[in-house]
Amino acid sequence: MQKTLGFILLAVGIGVIGYSLFSSYLIFTGSNDAPEIFPIVKEKTASPNVSVGSLEDLQNQLPDLLGQQLSGLLPTGAVPQMLNFGLWSMFASLLLFGGSLIAGIGVKLVK
């Protein structure tokens, strides 16, 4: 009875480890998308229409101009995508740790 439970726990632990490794492989090769915890907002790119006018017009246009310049530095959605990958990495490491503990208990029961 104890050996059977040990083999079952060992198989479950190895299965959890295999699932997390295979899912991580598919996500980081681009075959699957990472779970979307932080939504990726796709913005429309607007052409800059800068008009010379009063100081108030320039102050109203300044946030739009800064946003356009910053979008050139980082692609739209890069930060949420990195956060999603980071969260998946933490979850996958938790699965690996849990799977190794389950498999370790199975090995102890088999002995």
N, C-alpha and C positions, 0 to 999 in steps of 0.2 A: 504493500500500500504506500509506504513512504517513498520507495524508489519510483513508483509510478507517478506520484505527485511531483517528485524531483525532476523526472524527465519532462513532465508537462510544463513545469515552471521554467526549465531550461529552454524548451522549445518556444515558450511565450516570450522569454527574455531575448532570445536570438531573433525572433520575429519582430519585436519592437525595434531592436537595433537595426535590423535589415530594412524595415519600413522607413525609419528616419533617415538612414543613409541614402536609400533609393529616392525618396522624396526630395531630399536636399540636392541630389545629383540632377534630378529633373528640373528643379527650380533654378539652379545656378547655371545650367546649360541653356535655359530659355524654353524648354519644352512645355513646362507648366508655369503659371504665374504664382508668385508668392501670395499667401493669404493677405487680403487687403484690409488691414486694420486702420491705417491712415489712408483716407481716400485721395486718389491722385486727381487733381483738378486740371482739366485741360482748358487753357485760356485761348481765346482767339487773338491772333496777332493783328494789331491795328497798325496801319501805316502812320508814321509820325507826321502830323500836320501842325507844324510850328508856324505861327503867324506873329509878326512883329506888331505889337500893340502896346497897351498900357502895362504898367507894372502889375496890376491886378490880374490881367490875362496871363502874364508870365508866371505869377504865383499859382494860378489855377492849373497851368499846364505842367508845372514842375513835378508833381507826383507821377504823372503819366510818363514823362520823359525819364525819370529815374527808374520807374518800373521797366521800361523798355530797355534801358541800358543794363539793368541787373539781369533781365531775362537772357541777355547775350552771354553773361558770365556762366550762369547755371541753366541747363535746360529745364523747361517746365516740368514739374513733377519729379525732379531728381531727389529732393530732400524726402518727400513721403516714400518714394521707392526705396531709398537707403534705409529709412526707418523700418519699412516692412521687411526688408532683407535682414536687418539686425534683429527684429523680433522673431523672425523665423529661425535664425541661427540660435537664439537663446532657447526657443522651444525645442529645436532639434537636439541641442545639447542636454536639455532636461530629459528628453526621450532616451537619449543614449545612456545617461546616468541611471535612469530608472530601469532600463532594460538590462544594464549590467548588474544592478542590484538584484533584480528578479532572477537572472541567470545564475548569479552567485548563490542565492538561496537554493535554487534547484540543484546546483553542484553539491552543496553541503548535504542536501537530503539524499542524493544518490550515494554518497560515500557511506 
